Amino acid sequence: MKNIPQRLSDIRDLLAQHKLEAYIVPSNDPHFSEYVADRWKCREWLSGFNGSAGTLLVTTTSAALWTDSRYFIQAEEQLKGSGIELMRMGLPGVPSIEQYIKDTLESGSVVGVDGRLFSVSEFERLSEAIAPNKLKIAGDLVNPIWSDRPEMPQSKAFLVPENVSGMSTANKLQQLIKAAHLHKNHIMLLSALDEVAWLFNIRGADIAYNPLALAYGAVCYDKAFLFIDTSKLSTEEVKNLEASGVQVKAYTDFEAFVERIDITQNVIINPRKTNILIRQKLQQRSVNIVEDRDANGTATSLKAVKNEVEIAGFRHAMELDGVALVRFYMWLEENLGKEPITELSIAEKQRELRAMSDEFVGESFGTIAGYKANGALPHYSATEASNAEVKSEGFLLIDSGGQYKTGTTDITRTVHLSTPTQQEKIDYTLVLKGHIALAMAVFPAGTRGSQLDILARGPMMQHCINYGHGTGHGVGHFLNVHEGPQSIRIQENPVTLKPGMVTSNEPALYRPGQYGIRTENLILCVPYVTNEFGAFERFETITLCPIDTTPVEKSMLSTEEVAWLNSYHTMVFERLSTYLNDKEKAWLKVKTQAI
């Protein structure tokens, strides 16, 4: 295998051939997935840095990689001897990639990109930002020098039955056609894998953590097309799709399909989710391009509102997940101090216990197990080097989730492993108060997540404490654990919360070098009351797992907050106890007793 300096040298040879002064390698795939298949880990292969976020710039004389604070230490270690300069994003004096290009290259230089890995929106933004330099679609320059590049994923895909999806593909197509106002001369192109998966009721295993198959979609007024490796589907599954008005084509036929679109058609794309190469192919033939009327994606907005069958599936998945977590925390209590337990072994144990369910498909993201100071890193990921051994003292934060055949879970619990200090109790209870405040919220229809975020932060704000991430993200139904378009965060998001949306509720407090505290449940937006003052909504907490009451300072909780916590624990016991044996049931009874 070539070393990194040799790979950079090979890329520079290609720069000269293509008359480029630089080349940008992002962390994307052609579908802009949160996680990418090995074939698309071009930035990792070229730089040696395998963190999930980073952008590499190679010029004729230099190379630099931009990543965020989660990966500063890892990137510094992995880039040693590579000739690549680490750019620590967000630190004073560190230029953005755009500024670096303007400062380093001569005015009018040409910077190349692989058009499949840049969205229309990002390409346009970057083009404007680096002017008077020019951004050019130069193709995939990594492929010619990556001799052992992994092939496209070959995992089998499968159709989700209507008793799980709650709506047939045919009905979803009609819903999309109506919502997007498609007419006879319209074609809507879909590139985002979760949109395609939702619309065609298809799931797969091509992407880590997200049950997705590599595919594109195209929807017309009277027919639809699914572009997928046809060997991933059975003959019967293809026939089922065809019966729903879907023509199944090869994944590799999608670009040729785009090139054959009649110029009388109006092609609808979402510039955030469509790669620039697709738009270029349309523009070369003067096809009229129309932006999706929904900036977040019409399919995304429809997908976010779960139907009753999907909601029932979520509730069932929460029971399965809750049972696994009861068994995990029992195991932790029984074995802590008796055998070595580390952050990595915790992740392995949780997966093992979740996998005891026949309906478990996989983890919904990589487990975050942060002991003591490691828990103060919001997006910490244990490595062999950082892997801490857990002792019978201090806070342990565990953020994990599962993909089940009926739903997706995401839960964080922080447990104290000995006797908490008064400061630890205050901090823990402030987070709990914020969590309860959001869980109990009643709000008028049409409320945005940004209007509710202060409820979760308020108790901490009173003590001049804050956390740097959002309070809530959308969650897919047996799909991506992180999905839009809704969110609950300080930053403005014009999307309003709607009944049927599932969102996380995860306020937190981090004391650097000491500990982190985060309590996360998933909450379902539901109708509440309609009266002369309008329609009101609230949240229903659907996650089922006891919240550690050891660090709770009860004197800080109001009567209503205590009542919420006790009611929640009563629900947890009632819903989970039927799955448990006598020993497990007795343990859960203690953990859910009223305070």
Secondary structure, DSSP 8 states (H G I E B T S, - for coil): ---HHHHHHHHHHHHHHTT-SEEEE-S--TT--SS--GGG-HHHHHHS---SS-EEEEESS-EEEEE-GGGHHHHHHHTTTTT-EEEETTSTT---HHHHHHHHS-TT-EEEE-GGGSBHHHHHHHHHHHTTSEEEE---SSGGG-TT---------EE--HHHHSS-HHHHHHHHHHHTT--TTEEEEE--HHHHHHHTTEE-SSSSSS----EEEEEESS-EEEEE-GGGS-HHHHHHHHHTTEEEE-GGGHHHHHHT--TTSEEEE-TTTSBHHHHHHHHHTT-EEEE-SSTT-HHHHHHHS--HHHHHHHHHHHHHHHHHHHHHHHHHHHHBTTB--BHHHHHHHHHHHHTTSTTEEEESS--EEEEGGGGGSTT----TTT--B--SSSEEEEEE-EEETTEE--EEEEEESS---HHHHHHHHHHHHHHHHHHT-EEETT-BHHHHHHHHHHHHHTTT---SS-SEEE--SSS-SSEEEEEESSS----B--TT-EEEE--EEEETTTEEEE-BEEEEEEEEEEETTEEEEEEEE--------TT--GGGS-HHHHHHHHHHHHHHHHHHGGGS-HHHHHHHHHHT---
